[in-house]
Structures are given as C-alpha cells and as structure tokens.
Amino acid sequence: MTLARPLAIRLFPAVTALATALVLAGCTPGGSTSDAGIDAGTPVTGGTLVYASGDAEPSCLDPHVGGNYPQALVASQYLETLYTKDADGKLIPWLAEDSTVSEDGLTRTLKIRDGISFTDGTKLDAAAVKANFEHLLDPATASSTGYLALGKIDSMDAVDARTLELRLKTPDNSLLESFSMPWVAIESPTALKRPQVENCASPVGTGPFKVDSWKKQDSVQLVRNDGYVLPDPKAAHAGTAYLDAITWRFIPEAATRYAALAAGEVQIIDNAQPDTIAAAAKTSTIKHLDAPRPGAANRVELNSSKAPFNDVKVREAFIHAVNVNASIDSLFFGTAKRSYSPLSSVEPMAFGEESLFGYDPAKAGELLDAAGWTERDSEGYRVKDGNRLSLTFPVSTSQSIPAEQSLFEQMQATAKESGIEIKINLLDLSSWYGELFQNNYNLVSAPYTKVGPGVLSILFHSDSTIPAPSGYFANLSQVKNPDLDALLETAGSTKDESERKDLYAKAQKKVLEGYYLLPLYNQQNHFLYSEKLKNVGATTAVATPTFFDAWLAN
C-alpha cells in the first residue's frame, strides 16, 4: 500500500446522508480511493480555496505556543510532523525516516529524512529537529500541549546531520504518537530565532502551503509552496498542491458560516452544527465530512479537589441526576453517539462502562441523603450545614457549540429535580481559562486532543495538576490517586502491547468508577463543503483536514 497524501492519515468518505458510519479508506496507487469523498477525474490546478472556521481565531499561528485545536487546523496546511498515520491508522514515519529505542527504553534515536527544506531555504536535519524540541520545552515559549507531549525528554544530541538521539527520564511508549501531532510539528530553526511575535505571525514549515499574510479578526492567507518535496517518495500525487492558495477566514457565527457556504462564498466550513448537517443532507450541492478526533472523548469533569465533589457519593449522585442520553437524542440529530469512556471511540484502547452512567434520580436522591444533603430550601435545592448544593460551571463559548450549550442547560434542568443547582457561566476563551486557573469551578468541559491512550496520563495523573509553562494544567478533575498513577506510569512504559491495553483499561475503569467525569461523545469534527471542492477527506493524525490533494472544479 502506498500513501496518497502528505499528512493524510484518516480518509473519511464525504457523505450527505446523516449519521452514516464512516470507515478508514485504503489508498490505491492512483491516488484515489473507493470512497465517495475522494473524487475520480483529472485534477484542476489553480484557484483559491476559501475555508471558514468557527473556532476562536488563534492568538499565534505557531502551534508550539499554547497549543490548541484552532492552531492545529490552520497549521496543518504549512507545517509537517515527524510521524503521521496511514489510512489504516498505523503510525508511520513522515519527516522522520525511522526510529529505534534502546532495550531499557531510555534512549530514542530518530533518523531524519534527507532532501527536504523549509520554505525559507533552511535545510531539515537533526539539528533543526533538536531546535524545535528545545523551543517546545523552553518555558519562555509558553507551550502546553507540545510541552506535555515531550515532557519525558531529559536531553538530546544531534549525533550527525540525520541522527537525533533523545535521552528520556523514563520510558515513553507514546512518544512517536506525540510526534504525529501538529503541536509538535517541525518549524524552521532560522525562523524560530525571530522574536516570538514575528514567528507567531508567520511560522515557517515544510508543508504544501506557506503563510503569506494574516489580517487579524478576518483571515490568514496561505499560498502554495512551489518548492514542496513530498516526504513519502512512493505517494501517488508527487509535486506541489493543486490549489494556488487558501484563504482561511474566521466566521464565529454558525448561521453566517453556513449561509456563506450555501451562497458559494466559501467552499468548506468547520464546526458545522447538527441542524445544518441535517439541512445539508437534503441538498445535492453540500457534502459532509465527519472526522472525530482521537484522544479524549468530550466530557464534563468533576473537580474533586473541593466541596462538594470531594465526596464520591456526591459525584456519583450528580452523574445519576442528569439525563444526558435524552439531550443528545433531541439536540444532535444523530450526529453524536453517547460515550461511556474517557477515550474517543477512534482510540483502539478505549474502555467504557455504560452501567455506571444511567439516569436514575431515585439513586441520586439516596446518595445525596447518605452524603448528608437531606434538607431542601425554598427553591427545592438541597442544603447541608446551611449551604446550598450549588455547582459552578464555566463554559467556553469558543469550544462548546450551541447544541452542547443547550445540552448543559438540559443537564441543569434535570439536576434541579434532584436538588442540585448548576450555575452555567458562558465565557470567552480568555475568561474561561481565568476561571480554571483560579480553581473557580466544580464542573468543566475541556476538550483535549492527543493521539493515543497516553492522553490518560495527561488528564488524570497527579503530576498533571502542576501547570505547564503556559499556565494550563490538564488534570481538571484534579485526581490524585497513587494507584491510578502507578497504572498510568506502567502503561506508558511497557513494551508489551497487550499489557499496555490491559493497564489502560484498568486505569480507565478506576477513573470511571471514581466518578471523576461524565463522558458525553466523541470530540466533534464536522465539516460541510461544496460539491465543487474535490478530493476532500485527507486528515492529519488529530483529524484536521489537509488540502494538498484537493482541487476546485471549474
């Protein structure tokens, strides 16, 4: 099998039928697949693709800085990674050619591909990769996702032009998975020496496009990299991208994005809402691409570090007091399936226990009585020692789509029937982060995308209550459990895949049975696009679309 696309790892069929099951497509030597989303015919060279994003506009186009999903979406067009995944989900080298690990797991040696240059003319070599890792691990960069992914690297050496030796603090069997993520993508070391504000405005990579300009609060203009060298020499489509350019617009209002797509002003939109996906299914001119993200499932995390969720009985009572399934059924038009696991369904090692999460107000009442919340105030909320059972729930309007916000409101309503007050605070992204930093929350919904089950350590290990240099910490349920830590540490270091799977299952079981989170559904990546946009379906390891193969029909 040969790769048909750079960074193209998961090829989902573009479908108009609502909630159609999507499967990974195999590549063929001709660069097309048997799926409906990959179009046959002769590609047309030229034209500008207009992409409309509903995510918050990044404050920095360098995904090393911070490290959120909107950065990954746009950066996947101009940056490439050391590893990626093929159409079968197998991890494969990309900018790296190969890697080996020592018997004790403490030394990882990378072989870097030859013959590739960044768009500023700097050559890709081992020293360039070393400079990138140092950039990510430097506290001054203020990285979160990339910093946490590389956290076990202790030191490194460029042995020669193509060989980088990494010495680890402890074995890390998820390191190559981390290398497949845009937040650990490789940038020009020459460009990284510029002031951060300059590099944020125009990161320099090896990808099929490059940053031309950025008009803030409006769009990023990307142009074709005419010197692009495809890292996989066997791939069917060699040469450069078909498109001349991509205009990456920021249109936060969902209805406006969809109207622009319907009018032909843009050719593809992200953050498609369930109702618009349903509307698109009735047309012949708009198609649907569903690419669920790897890593963690969308979930609500329960802050166990303070009252009332420092009592496991109250955490369990809350879980049984909210009717999640009915809300998903009524609000998502079949575009989301309920999850019972901490991990996305696209993760092979996901483990779930549906029996723990049934809607059961009677059981919730028994648990709250047992926890001492026996009295009710004049509004029907439970009271203990004069204090109302009240939960603070900050919600980022940039990260939770309207349907999800409505789901939270329905949770609020059903929880009230059991005497639990939920105070939902709708906030912009900056204010939302502020609430987390101040520990001013009992409930939080915080998407976290990482390739592989190693995300569990980032989300639930005690060490992850310590903030990264950016100030962000990922263990928002604030679990501190030595037994869970030990499971995660062993799972992250073993060389035995069956043992790894068993340990991660036990770790997930411990998290679920501790009622530290309420799983909801896969992190949603729904794209709607015009029938005139062809060869859509190639995505990176974190399910961001790439447009190297895409072309616009006349």
TAQUI-V19373 format. One record per pair of residues at least 24 apart in sequence whose C-alpha atoms are under 6 Angstrom apart, sorted by the first residue. I is the first residue (numbers start at 1). J is the second residue. If there is no record, write none. Layout:
i & j
I & J
I & J
This chain:
i & j
2 & 235
3 & 235
4 & 31
4 & 235
4 & 236
7 & 84
7 & 540
8 & 538
8 & 539
8 & 540
9 & 85
9 & 86
9 & 87
9 & 539
9 & 540
10 & 87
10 & 539
11 & 537
11 & 538
12 & 537
13 & 37
14 & 288
14 & 289
15 & 287
15 & 288
16 & 281
16 & 287
16 & 288
17 & 281
19 & 334
19 & 335
24 & 87
25 & 87
26 & 87
29 & 236
30 & 236
31 & 236
37 & 536
37 & 537
38 & 535
39 & 534
39 & 535
44 & 551
45 & 242
45 & 243
46 & 242
46 & 243
46 & 244
47 & 243
47 & 244
48 & 244
48 & 245
48 & 246
49 & 246
50 & 246
50 & 247
50 & 266
50 & 267
51 & 248
51 & 249
51 & 266
51 & 268
51 & 269
52 & 249
52 & 250
52 & 269
53 & 250
53 & 251
53 & 269
53 & 270
54 & 251
54 & 252
54 & 271
56 & 398
60 & 200
61 & 200
62 & 200
62 & 203
63 & 183
64 & 136
64 & 143
64 & 183
65 & 141
65 & 142
65 & 143
66 & 142
66 & 143
66 & 144
67 & 144
67 & 145
67 & 183
72 & 182
73 & 544
77 & 209
78 & 205
78 & 207
78 & 209
78 & 210
79 & 205
79 & 206
79 & 207
80 & 185
80 & 207
81 & 180
81 & 185
81 & 186
82 & 179
83 & 179
83 & 180
84 & 180
84 & 541
85 & 541
94 & 231
105 & 171
106 & 167
106 & 168
106 & 171
107 & 166
107 & 167
108 & 165
108 & 166
109 & 164
109 & 165
110 & 163
110 & 164
111 & 162
111 & 163
112 & 162
118 & 188
118 & 205
118 & 206
125 & 161
125 & 162
126 & 158
126 & 161
126 & 162
126 & 163
126 & 164
127 & 158
128 & 189
131 & 189
139 & 469
142 & 469
142 & 470
143 & 470
144 & 468
144 & 470
146 & 183
146 & 184
149 & 178
171 & 493
172 & 492
172 & 493
173 & 492
173 & 493
174 & 454
177 & 451
218 & 249
218 & 250
219 & 248
219 & 249
219 & 250
220 & 248
221 & 247
222 & 246
241 & 548
242 & 551
243 & 551
267 & 529
267 & 530
268 & 528
268 & 529
269 & 527
269 & 528
270 & 527
271 & 526
272 & 526
272 & 527
274 & 332
274 & 333
285 & 531
286 & 529
286 & 530
286 & 531
287 & 528
287 & 529
288 & 527
288 & 528
289 & 526
289 & 527
290 & 525
290 & 526
291 & 525
291 & 543
292 & 523
292 & 524
292 & 525
293 & 523
293 & 542
293 & 543
294 & 344
294 & 346
294 & 451
295 & 343
295 & 344
295 & 449
295 & 450
295 & 451
295 & 452
295 & 455
296 & 342
296 & 343
296 & 344
296 & 448
297 & 342
297 & 343
297 & 344
297 & 521
297 & 522
297 & 523
298 & 447
298 & 520
298 & 521
298 & 522
298 & 523
299 & 445
299 & 518
299 & 519
299 & 520
300 & 444
300 & 445
300 & 517
300 & 518
301 & 443
301 & 444
301 & 477
301 & 517
302 & 442
302 & 443
302 & 477
302 & 516
302 & 517
303 & 442
303 & 477
303 & 478
304 & 477
304 & 478
305 & 478
313 & 367
315 & 515
316 & 515
317 & 364
317 & 367
320 & 358
320 & 359
320 & 360
320 & 364
321 & 361
321 & 364
321 & 415
322 & 411
322 & 414
322 & 415
323 & 359
327 & 407
331 & 403
337 & 521
338 & 520
338 & 521
339 & 519
339 & 520
339 & 521
340 & 519
344 & 522
349 & 501
351 & 505
380 & 419
381 & 419
381 & 420
382 & 419
389 & 420
390 & 421
390 & 422
391 & 421
391 & 422
391 & 423
391 & 442
392 & 423
392 & 441
392 & 442
393 & 423
393 & 424
393 & 441
393 & 443
393 & 444
394 & 424
394 & 425
395 & 425
395 & 426
395 & 427
396 & 427
396 & 428
396 & 429
396 & 432
397 & 427
397 & 428
457 & 488
461 & 485
